[in-house]
Each structure stands twice: as structure tokens, then as C-alpha cells.
Amino acid sequence: MASKETPVGRVLFTRSGKWWAVELPSFPGAYSQGRTQSEAYLNLLDALAELVKANKALLRRRLAARKRAA
């Protein structure tokens, strides 16, 4: 297993056959893969952007529900 330190935390790379799996442990759910380490890392950045977008949408829904309940 290889790792790379980034501004958002340590990225872990694992080779599985012809594929690289990558994860960002400091962001649960941030996983991806690619044929090269570079591709896997870029895919991880896309996955992280989607994860952040989904969490923002969830927070907006929770805040709206609280306002309705108040």
C-alpha cells in the first residue's frame, strides 16, 4: 500500500490486479479507483466533490425540516 500526503489528509493507494484503489480516510465514503495512480487520484477528487455536494444538500434539508418544526 502506498500513500500520499495532501492538504486534506493522507490518501491511501492499493493495487489490485490492473487497478489502483484509492481512499481518503479523513473523509468517510471517499473512495475511487483507476488504471493508474494518477487516474485513481483524479477520480477520488471527483468523488470527494460529489460527497461534499451531497452532504451540503443533506444539511440544507435538515435545516429546512428544523425550521418547519419550530
N, C-alpha and C positions, 0 to 999 in steps of 0.2 A: 504494500500500500504506500502510495506517495502522498505528500501533502504540499500545499502552497499557502502561505500566509497572505491574506488580503485585508483591505481596510475594514471589511465586515466580519472577519474571522478566518479561521483555518478551513480550507477546502480540502476534502479528502478524495483521492482518486484510487480506484480499484480496477485492475484489469481483469476481464472475464472473456476469454477467447479473443475475438477480434474487436471487442467493445471495451470502452472505458466507462465505468460508472463513477459518478461524482456526487458528493453531498456537502452541504454546508450545515454542520451540526448546530451552529448558533441560531439557525432558522429552521425549526422543526417542519418537515414536509418539503424542504428544498432539496430535491433530488433530480438528477438527469443522467443522460448517457450520450455517448458519441463514438464514432470510429477512431477518433484521435483525442488526445487530451485537450487540445485547443477547441475542437468541436464540442466536446463534453462541457467544457467550461463556458463557452458561449451559450449552449443550451441551458446550462444552470442559471446564467444571468437572465435568460428569458423566463425560466420557471420562477425565479425569485421575483421578477417584476409582476408576474401573474399572481403569485402568492400575496404580495403586498396589495395589489388591486383588490383581490378577493377579501382580504382582511379589512380593508377600508370600507368596502361595501357592507360587510357584516357589521362593522361598528356603526355605520350610518343607520342600518335597520334597527339595531339595538337602541340607539339614541332616540330614534323616532318612536319606537314602542314605549320607551320610558316617558316621553312627552305625552303620548296618548293616555298612559296610565295615570299620570299626575293630575 
